[in-house]
Amino acid sequence: MSSINTNTAAMTALKTLANTNKALEQTQSRISTGFKVGEASDNAAYWSIATTMRSDNSAMSTVQDALGLGSALLDVAYTGTNSAIKVVDEIKSKLVAARQPGVDRAKIQAEISQYQEQLQGIADAASFSGQNFLSVDSSAATYNATKTIVSSFTRSGSSVAIGTISVDVGSSKLFDSNDQSGILDTESTTTNGGVTYSVLTLDISTLTDSDNDLADLEEIIGTVDGAIQSMTTSASDLGAAKKRIGLQQDFVSNLMDAVDRGVSQLVDADMNEESARLSALQVQQQLGVQALSIANQNSQNILSLFR
């Protein structure tokens, strides 16, 4: 039946063209943005997952920065400790030379004093971003013998956890201005002379060639050698912690890449697929326009019946 009130063919063609235009608009949006899920209305579940994982990846980027800062702190502390070991080695060599009877110990002490000042300078300079692991003040309110470095951000359901790497600064400090409990300022007392000293304050200028003084000198040499061993252990611990941080940095970097790939699988558009769909929809749009034009002409044909 032909009707001038209702053009069924035109209505069908118009509906089809509207659907084609809607699909074309969606495809063009995907091509321009690169996302097949650009907002929650596209796919609420995927959008929610992607938004959460992007937020977590941003947090892991901050973790990576924290690991970089921690690595720099440990590197500075290790460099300072390693330099201090070399200086204390020189002090030990001078003390061994001073053990020889008849030497001028006052002149040897003058050299040792220069090395002692150098040790203090090394420890004070081993600071990064306002933190110093070698020269500390354990009475300060901000002091903590165990430093923690943020190493991970973990999500479990709706809860999150922050992982840390702990570094024992108490065993690596060279000087402690509060109680002289560092490796180089811890005091000892000679057995015979009853002289209290540390690596930083030892003075052999007044020692003679008496048996007691020579025994005290040998005791001082042993104390200095013990300090070298303690610093060597400390440097090894700092190096091991720095290595662990480096491994964690690599892991966090790889994890961030994996999360990015996972999010991409959920929300990124396949440009090859979208390009092919765009071409097909453009053809459908052209055909739809022609179909609607033909359907609209049907009403005009009714006029010929009345001529």
C-alpha positions as CSV (number, residue, x, y, z in Angstrom):
1,M,0.0,0.0,0.0
2,S,1.2,3.5,-0.9
3,S,0.5,6.2,1.7
4,I,1.3,9.9,1.6
5,N,1.1,9.9,5.5
6,T,3.6,7.2,6.2
7,N,6.6,6.5,4.0
8,T,7.8,3.2,5.5
9,A,10.7,2.9,3.1
10,A,12.0,6.4,4.0
11,M,11.6,5.6,7.7
12,T,13.6,2.5,7.4
13,A,16.3,4.2,5.3
14,L,16.5,7.1,7.8
15,K,16.9,4.7,10.7
16,T,19.6,2.8,8.9
17,L,21.4,6.0,8.0
18,A,21.2,7.2,11.6
19,N,22.7,4.0,12.9
20,T,25.5,4.2,10.3
21,N,26.2,7.8,11.2
22,K,26.4,6.9,14.9
23,A,28.8,4.0,14.2
24,L,30.9,6.3,12.0
25,E,31.1,9.0,14.7
26,Q,32.2,6.3,17.2
27,T,34.9,5.0,14.8
28,Q,36.1,8.5,14.0
29,S,36.4,9.2,17.8
30,R,38.4,6.1,18.3
31,I,40.8,7.0,15.4
32,S,41.2,10.6,16.7
33,T,41.8,9.6,20.4
34,G,43.4,6.2,19.9
35,F,41.0,4.7,22.5
36,K,38.2,2.2,22.1
37,V,37.3,2.9,25.7
38,G,37.8,6.6,26.3
39,E,35.1,7.2,28.9
40,A,33.0,5.1,31.3
41,S,30.0,5.0,29.0
42,D,32.1,3.0,26.4
43,N,32.8,0.2,28.8
44,A,32.4,0.9,32.5
45,A,34.3,-2.2,33.8
46,Y,37.3,-1.7,31.5
47,W,37.4,2.1,32.1
48,S,37.4,1.5,35.9
49,I,40.2,-1.0,35.7
50,A,42.3,1.2,33.4
51,T,41.8,4.3,35.6
52,T,42.9,2.5,38.7
53,M,45.9,0.9,37.0
54,R,47.0,4.3,35.6
55,S,46.8,5.8,39.1
56,D,48.9,2.9,40.5
57,N,51.4,3.4,37.7
58,S,51.7,7.0,38.6
59,A,52.4,5.9,42.2
60,M,55.0,3.5,41.0
61,S,56.7,6.3,39.0
62,T,57.0,8.1,42.4
63,V,58.5,4.9,43.9
64,Q,61.0,4.8,41.1
65,D,62.0,8.4,42.0
66,A,62.3,7.4,45.6
67,L,64.6,4.5,44.7
68,G,66.7,6.8,42.6
69,L,67.1,9.1,45.6
70,G,67.9,6.2,47.9
71,S,70.5,4.9,45.5
72,A,72.2,8.3,45.4
73,L,72.2,8.5,49.2
74,L,73.9,5.1,49.5
75,D,76.3,6.0,46.7
76,V,77.5,9.1,48.5
77,A,77.8,7.2,51.8
78,Y,79.8,4.4,50.1
79,T,82.1,6.9,48.3
80,G,82.7,8.7,51.6
81,T,83.4,5.4,53.5
82,N,85.7,4.2,50.7
83,S,87.7,7.4,50.8
84,A,87.9,7.3,54.6
85,I,89.3,3.7,54.4
86,K,92.2,5.0,52.2
87,V,92.9,7.8,54.7
88,V,92.9,5.5,57.7
89,D,95.2,3.1,55.8
90,E,97.7,6.0,55.6
91,I,97.3,6.6,59.3
92,K,98.0,3.0,60.0
93,S,101.1,3.1,57.8
94,K,102.4,6.1,59.8
95,L,101.7,4.4,63.1
96,V,103.6,1.3,61.9
97,A,106.5,3.6,60.9
98,A,106.3,5.2,64.4
99,R,106.8,1.8,66.0
100,Q,110.5,1.9,64.9
101,P,112.6,3.1,67.9
102,G,114.4,6.3,67.4
103,V,111.9,7.9,64.9
104,D,110.6,11.4,65.4
105,R,107.0,10.7,66.5
106,A,106.1,14.4,66.7
107,K,106.7,14.8,63.0
108,I,104.7,11.6,62.3
109,Q,101.9,12.9,64.4
110,A,101.9,16.2,62.4
111,E,101.1,14.1,59.3
112,I,98.5,12.0,61.2
113,S,96.8,15.2,62.4
114,Q,96.3,16.3,58.7
115,Y,94.8,12.9,58.0
116,Q,92.5,13.2,61.0
117,E,91.2,16.5,59.7
118,Q,90.7,15.0,56.3
119,L,88.6,12.2,57.8
120,Q,86.3,14.8,59.5
121,G,86.0,16.7,56.2
122,I,85.1,13.5,54.2
123,A,82.4,12.6,56.7
124,D,80.9,16.1,56.8
125,A,80.9,16.4,53.0
126,A,79.2,13.0,52.4
127,S,75.8,14.6,52.4
128,F,73.0,14.4,49.8
129,S,69.7,16.2,49.8
130,G,70.4,17.2,53.4
131,Q,71.0,13.7,54.7
132,N,74.3,12.4,55.9
133,F,74.9,8.7,56.8
134,L,78.5,9.1,58.0
135,S,78.4,12.2,60.3
136,V,75.3,12.2,62.5
137,D,73.9,13.5,65.7
138,S,72.0,10.7,67.4
139,S,70.4,13.2,69.8
140,A,68.5,15.0,67.0
141,A,64.8,14.5,67.0
142,T,64.9,13.5,63.3
143,Y,67.6,10.9,63.8
144,N,66.8,7.3,63.1
145,A,69.5,4.6,63.1
146,T,67.5,2.7,60.4
147,K,66.7,4.6,57.3
148,T,63.9,3.3,55.1
149,I,63.7,3.8,51.3
150,V,60.3,3.4,49.5
151,S,60.7,0.5,47.2
152,S,57.2,-0.7,46.1
153,F,53.5,0.1,45.8
154,T,51.2,-2.9,46.0
155,R,47.4,-3.1,45.6
156,S,45.4,-6.0,47.0
157,G,41.7,-5.6,46.4
158,S,40.7,-2.2,47.8
159,S,43.8,-1.8,50.1
160,V,47.3,-0.7,49.2
161,A,50.7,-1.2,50.9
162,I,54.0,0.6,50.6
163,G,57.1,-1.6,50.7
164,T,60.5,-0.3,52.0
165,I,64.2,-1.2,52.0
166,S,65.9,-0.7,55.4
167,V,69.5,0.5,55.7
168,D,71.2,0.3,59.1
169,V,72.9,3.8,59.4
170,G,73.9,3.0,63.0
171,S,76.6,0.6,61.9
172,S,77.9,2.7,59.0
173,K,78.3,6.1,60.8
174,L,81.9,7.3,61.2
175,F,81.2,10.1,63.6
176,D,78.4,10.8,66.1
177,S,78.5,14.2,67.7
178,N,76.2,13.1,70.5
179,D,78.0,10.2,72.1
180,Q,81.1,9.5,70.0
181,S,79.8,6.1,69.0
182,G,80.9,6.2,65.4
183,I,83.5,4.0,63.9
184,L,86.2,6.7,64.0
185,D,85.3,8.6,67.2
186,T,84.6,5.6,69.5
187,E,87.1,6.0,72.3
188,S,89.5,3.3,73.7
189,T,92.0,3.5,76.5
190,T,95.5,2.2,76.4
191,T,96.4,-0.6,78.8
192,N,99.6,0.8,80.1
193,G,99.5,4.6,79.8
194,G,95.7,4.9,80.4
195,V,95.4,7.3,77.5
196,T,91.9,7.7,76.1
197,Y,91.8,8.0,72.3
198,S,90.0,7.4,69.1
199,V,91.1,7.2,65.5
200,L,90.1,10.9,65.2
201,T,92.0,12.0,68.4
202,L,94.9,9.7,68.8
203,D,98.2,11.5,69.5
204,I,101.6,9.6,69.5
205,S,103.8,12.7,69.7
206,T,104.7,12.1,73.4
207,L,105.3,8.4,73.2
208,T,108.8,7.2,74.0
209,D,110.7,4.1,73.3
210,S,109.8,2.5,76.6
211,D,108.3,-0.9,76.6
212,N,105.0,0.4,77.9
213,D,104.7,3.2,75.3
214,L,105.6,0.8,72.5
215,A,103.0,-1.7,73.8
216,D,100.5,1.2,73.8
217,L,101.5,2.1,70.3
218,E,100.9,-1.4,69.1
219,E,97.5,-1.3,70.8
220,I,96.7,1.9,69.0
221,I,97.7,0.3,65.7
222,G,95.3,-2.6,66.4
223,T,92.5,-0.2,67.1
224,V,93.1,1.6,63.8
225,D,93.2,-1.7,62.0
226,G,89.9,-2.6,63.6
227,A,88.4,0.6,62.4
228,I,89.5,-0.2,58.9
229,Q,87.8,-3.6,59.2
230,S,84.6,-2.0,60.5
231,M,84.5,0.5,57.6
232,T,85.2,-2.3,55.1
233,T,82.2,-4.2,56.4
234,S,80.1,-1.0,56.4
235,A,81.1,-0.3,52.8
236,S,80.2,-3.8,51.8
237,D,76.7,-3.5,53.4
238,L,76.2,-0.1,51.7
239,G,77.2,-1.6,48.3
240,A,74.9,-4.6,48.8
241,A,72.0,-2.3,49.7
242,K,72.7,-0.2,46.6
243,K,72.7,-3.3,44.4
244,R,69.4,-4.3,45.8
245,I,67.9,-0.9,45.1
246,G,69.3,-1.2,41.5
247,L,67.5,-4.5,41.1
248,Q,64.3,-3.1,42.5
249,Q,64.5,-0.1,40.1
250,D,64.8,-2.5,37.2
251,F,61.8,-4.5,38.5
252,V,59.6,-1.4,39.0
253,S,60.5,-0.2,35.5
254,N,59.6,-3.5,33.9
255,L,56.4,-3.7,36.1
256,M,55.3,-0.2,34.9
257,D,55.8,-1.3,31.3
258,A,53.8,-4.5,31.9
259,V,50.9,-2.5,33.4
260,D,50.9,-0.1,30.5
261,R,50.7,-3.0,28.1
262,G,47.8,-4.5,30.1
263,V,45.9,-1.2,30.1
264,S,46.5,-0.9,26.4
265,Q,44.9,-4.2,25.7
266,L,41.8,-3.1,27.5
267,V,41.3,0.4,26.2
268,D,43.4,1.1,23.2
269,A,41.9,1.0,19.7
270,D,43.2,-1.3,17.0
271,M,44.0,1.3,14.3
272,N,44.1,-1.3,11.5
273,E,40.6,-2.5,12.5
274,E,39.2,1.0,13.0
275,S,40.6,2.1,9.6
276,A,38.9,-0.8,7.8
277,R,35.7,-0.1,9.7
278,L,35.9,3.6,8.8
279,S,36.1,2.8,5.1
280,A,33.2,0.4,5.3
281,L,31.0,2.8,7.2
282,Q,31.7,5.6,4.8
283,V,30.5,3.4,1.9
284,Q,27.4,2.5,4.0
285,Q,26.7,6.1,4.7
286,Q,26.8,7.0,1.0
287,L,24.5,4.1,0.2
288,G,22.2,5.1,3.1
289,V,21.9,8.6,1.7
290,Q,21.0,7.2,-1.8
291,A,18.5,4.8,-0.3
292,L,16.8,7.6,1.6
293,S,16.7,9.7,-1.5
294,I,15.1,6.9,-3.5
295,A,12.6,6.3,-0.7
296,N,11.6,10.0,-0.6
297,Q,11.0,9.9,-4.4
298,N,8.3,7.2,-3.9
299,S,5.9,9.9,-2.7
300,Q,6.5,11.9,-5.8
301,N,5.5,8.9,-7.9
302,I,2.0,9.0,-6.4
303,L,1.4,12.4,-8.1
304,S,1.7,10.7,-11.5
305,L,-1.4,8.6,-10.7
306,F,-3.5,11.9,-10.6
307,R,-2.4,13.3,-13.9
